Amino acid sequence: MTHDPIRVADTQAWLRRANRDLRAAAHDLKAEPSLHDAVVFHCQQAVEKTRTR
């Protein structure tokens, strides 16, 4: 199977965005007090960005 370079680049970009969401969630979890609503939001966003379309 040949890979479409544009699709590969697009997928990598979305995975980078998802990683930033997970980093934001980890940051919010360390806050005092923890920002649980923000943690859940960022985790949900990461999942949405990694879902296949």
C-alpha positions as CSV (number, residue, x, y, z in Angstrom):
1,M,0.0,0.0,0.0
2,T,1.4,3.4,-1.0
3,H,1.0,6.3,1.4
4,D,-0.3,9.6,0.4
5,P,2.3,12.1,1.7
6,I,-0.3,14.8,2.2
7,R,-2.5,12.5,4.2
8,V,0.5,11.4,6.3
9,A,1.5,15.0,7.0
10,D,-2.1,15.8,8.0
11,T,-2.3,12.8,10.3
12,Q,1.0,13.7,11.9
13,A,-0.3,17.3,12.5
14,W,-3.5,16.0,14.2
15,L,-1.5,13.7,16.4
16,R,0.7,16.6,17.5
17,R,-2.4,18.6,18.3
18,A,-3.7,15.6,20.3
19,N,-0.4,15.4,22.2
20,R,-0.7,19.1,23.1
21,D,-4.2,18.4,24.5
22,L,-2.8,15.6,26.6
23,R,0.0,17.8,27.9
24,A,-2.5,20.5,28.8
25,A,-4.6,17.9,30.7
26,A,-1.5,16.8,32.6
27,H,-0.8,20.4,33.5
28,D,-4.3,21.0,34.6
29,L,-4.3,17.9,36.8
30,K,-1.2,19.2,38.6
31,A,-2.9,22.5,39.4
32,E,-3.9,23.2,43.0
33,P,-6.7,22.5,43.2
34,S,-6.9,20.2,40.2
35,L,-8.9,21.5,37.3
36,H,-10.9,18.3,36.7
37,D,-13.3,19.9,34.2
38,A,-10.4,21.2,32.1
39,V,-8.6,17.8,32.3
40,V,-11.7,16.0,31.0
41,F,-12.2,18.5,28.3
42,H,-8.6,18.2,27.0
43,C,-8.7,14.4,27.2
44,Q,-11.9,14.4,25.2
45,Q,-10.4,16.7,22.6
46,A,-7.3,14.4,22.3
47,V,-9.6,11.5,21.6
48,E,-11.6,13.4,19.0
49,K,-8.4,14.3,17.2
50,T,-7.2,10.7,17.0
51,R,-10.5,9.2,15.8
52,T,-10.5,7.9,12.3
53,R,-12.8,9.6,9.9
